[in-house]
Amino acid sequence: MDSHLILLILISLLFSAFFSGIEIAFLSSNKLQLELNVKQGALSGRIFSYFMKKTSYFIGTTLIGNTISLVLYGIFMAQLIEPQLRIHLPSLINTEAGILIIQTLLSTLLVLFTAEFLPKSLFLINPNLMLTALAVPFLVIYIALFPIVFFIVTLSRVVITSVMRLEYSDEKPVFGLIDLNHYI
């Protein structure tokens, strides 16, 4: 097995887990606590206060980051397991279609557990703590991806307002149902 490919697979899974987890943490966080963090001068509070006002940029960053991570994961996984499948599969299913189906199944099972289900479950345990811990790394990634995020968000806004003739707004209620539950 190629240790270089395994390392690249692990890194891409880690990034995918990061984006999946931080997205669910942001959506389920206690916004009242984030606002208190802003009032106390916490850097993480200021970072996520910005994203509470620019939700589409936050979601855009997580979606683009996750998509890039998953595409790279798919490429690296294919490079790693295709040679093994060609060697070990019986001739009946050792075809391009058979190998593609098995690669897809194996890759999907691994990514669903390690980069989707597990991180979302872990980040839901204490979303505000996860946001506080990962605010600066997320901001660095946001800055790096900003040109792509800006383009995608702008394109989406144009399609929504011009093509679909719907109203577009980044404004959300400051506090939602989840926040009221945290308060109560």
Solvent accessible surface area in square Angstrom, and as a share of the most:
residue,aa,sasa,rsa
1,M,164,0.73
2,D,68,0.35
3,S,89,0.57
4,H,116,0.52
5,L,20,0.10
6,I,64,0.32
7,L,101,0.50
8,L,47,0.24
9,I,8,0.04
10,L,104,0.52
11,I,72,0.37
12,S,6,0.04
13,L,14,0.07
14,L,124,0.62
15,F,86,0.36
16,S,0,0.00
17,A,15,0.12
18,F,27,0.11
19,F,7,0.03
20,S,1,0.00
21,G,0,0.00
22,I,0,0.00
23,E,34,0.15
24,I,43,0.22
25,A,0,0.00
26,F,5,0.02
27,L,84,0.42
28,S,20,0.13
29,S,0,0.00
30,N,29,0.15
31,K,30,0.13
32,L,48,0.24
33,Q,69,0.31
34,L,1,0.01
35,E,49,0.22
36,L,95,0.47
37,N,19,0.10
38,V,41,0.23
39,K,163,0.69
40,Q,139,0.62
41,G,43,0.41
42,A,35,0.27
43,L,89,0.44
44,S,10,0.07
45,G,0,0.00
46,R,124,0.45
47,I,10,0.05
48,F,0,0.00
49,S,12,0.08
50,Y,87,0.33
51,F,0,0.00
52,M,36,0.16
53,K,143,0.61
54,K,77,0.33
55,T,23,0.14
56,S,24,0.15
57,Y,17,0.06
58,F,0,0.00
59,I,42,0.21
60,G,7,0.07
61,T,0,0.00
62,T,2,0.01
63,L,96,0.48
64,I,20,0.10
65,G,3,0.03
66,N,21,0.11
67,T,79,0.46
68,I,75,0.38
69,S,7,0.04
70,L,59,0.29
71,V,84,0.48
72,L,74,0.37
73,Y,8,0.03
74,G,34,0.32
75,I,82,0.42
76,F,33,0.14
77,M,14,0.06
78,A,33,0.25
79,Q,99,0.44
80,L,22,0.11
81,I,20,0.10
82,E,55,0.25
83,P,65,0.41
84,Q,61,0.27
85,L,22,0.11
86,R,96,0.35
87,I,121,0.61
88,H,135,0.60
89,L,28,0.14
90,P,83,0.52
91,S,104,0.67
92,L,157,0.78
93,I,72,0.37
94,N,46,0.23
95,T,69,0.40
96,E,121,0.54
97,A,62,0.48
98,G,13,0.12
99,I,4,0.02
100,L,113,0.56
101,I,103,0.52
102,I,39,0.20
103,Q,18,0.08
104,T,71,0.41
105,L,106,0.53
106,L,85,0.42
107,S,17,0.11
108,T,55,0.32
109,L,119,0.59
110,L,68,0.34
111,V,19,0.11
112,L,94,0.47
113,F,111,0.46
114,T,42,0.25
115,A,0,0.00
116,E,39,0.18
117,F,133,0.55
118,L,67,0.33
119,P,7,0.05
120,K,63,0.27
121,S,41,0.27
122,L,92,0.46
123,F,18,0.08
124,L,88,0.44
125,I,136,0.69
126,N,69,0.35
127,P,17,0.10
128,N,20,0.10
129,L,104,0.52
130,M,50,0.22
131,L,0,0.00
132,T,66,0.38
133,A,65,0.51
134,L,39,0.19
135,A,1,0.00
136,V,73,0.42
137,P,58,0.36
138,F,0,0.00
139,L,53,0.26
140,V,91,0.53
141,I,32,0.16
142,Y,14,0.05
143,I,112,0.57
144,A,76,0.59
145,L,24,0.12
146,F,76,0.32
147,P,92,0.58
148,I,83,0.42
149,V,0,0.00
150,F,99,0.41
151,F,121,0.51
152,I,71,0.36
153,V,7,0.04
154,T,49,0.28
155,L,87,0.43
156,S,46,0.30
157,R,80,0.29
158,V,76,0.44
159,V,58,0.33
160,I,50,0.25
161,T,55,0.32
162,S,57,0.37
163,V,109,0.63
164,M,109,0.49
165,R,196,0.72
166,L,99,0.49
167,E,161,0.72
168,Y,53,0.20
169,S,57,0.37
170,D,29,0.15
171,E,149,0.67
172,K,129,0.55
173,P,107,0.67
174,V,104,0.60
175,F,77,0.32
176,G,32,0.31
177,L,135,0.67
178,I,78,0.40
179,D,5,0.03
180,L,97,0.48
181,N,97,0.50
182,H,87,0.39
183,Y,165,0.63
184,I,171,0.87
